[in-house]
């Protein structure tokens, strides 16, 4: 999605392949997950919150809802342009937690 491309550019993460492929819909089999990004990737530019902090708070506090993540980390409380990334991150971390419990 565009938000992924935007954050990759802002965080100077090397873009492999065509940038247009990040914007166009992809199949689930070849899609890069947000959890693959380095922990120091800034997810919320307004509040300066990085992926590692958000993941740690999700895991340590058993957060399951977006409003809980926003309250705990302050991510997504400014311009809210990172909400889709927060939702993706929460969903992916939750999915991994469920897989390890099974």
N, C-alpha and C positions, 0 to 999 in steps of 0.2 A: 504494500500500500504506500501511498505518497508519504505518510508519516514516517514510515521506515526509512525511505530514501532521504527525507529531510534530516532525520536524526543521524543517519550514517554520514551525511555531508557535514553536519555541524560538529560531529565528534571525530571527523577525519578518519572514518573507518573505510578501508579499501573496498571499493565496489567491484565485485567480480561479475562479469557478464555485462549485459546491457541494462542501464538504469531504467529503461522503459519496462523491463520485465518486473521491476519492483512495483510499478504502478498498475500494470495489467494483471488481471486475475491469473493465478497459477494453480496447478494441481497440487494436492496436498503432499504428494510423494517427493516433489523437488523443492518445496518451499523451505526457506531458511526460517528457523524459529527465533523469536526474540530472545529466548533463553540461551541461544548460541552466541549472542553478543557478549563482549567482555564485560565484567562486573563494573568497570569504571565508565561505561557508556552512560552519558547523561540522558535520562528519559524525560525529566521535567526541567526545561530550561529556565522557567520563571523562578523556581525554588532551588534549582541546582541539585536535584536529587538523582542519584545514579542507580543503575539497575541492581547492583549488589545490595544496596541499602534497602531497596524495595523488596527484593527476594528474601533477604534476611528477616525483615519485619513480617512478611507473609508467613514464613515458616515458624518463626519464634512465637508469634502471637496467634497462630491459626486463623489468619484472616481469610475470609471467603467472599466478601462483598467489596465492590469498588468503593463505597462510602467509607468502609473500615480502612482501606488502604490509604485513601485520601486523608482521613483524620490522623492516622498514625504517622504518615510520612510527609504530609503537606504537599505531596506531588499531585498535580491536577487541580490545585486550588487557585491558580492564577488565571491565565488565559484559556486554560482547558484544552489546548491543542494536542496535548499528550494523552488525552483520555483513551483513545483507541489503543495506544501502546500499553497503557496501564491495564486495560481490559484484556489484551492479548497476553500480557505477562502474567496476570492473575490466573487466567484460564490455563495457561501452559504449566505454571508451577503447581496449580491444583491438580491438573491431570497427572503430572509426575508423582505427586504425593499419593494419589489414589493407586497408581500403578505399583508403587513400592509396597503399599499396604496389602495388595492382592497376592 
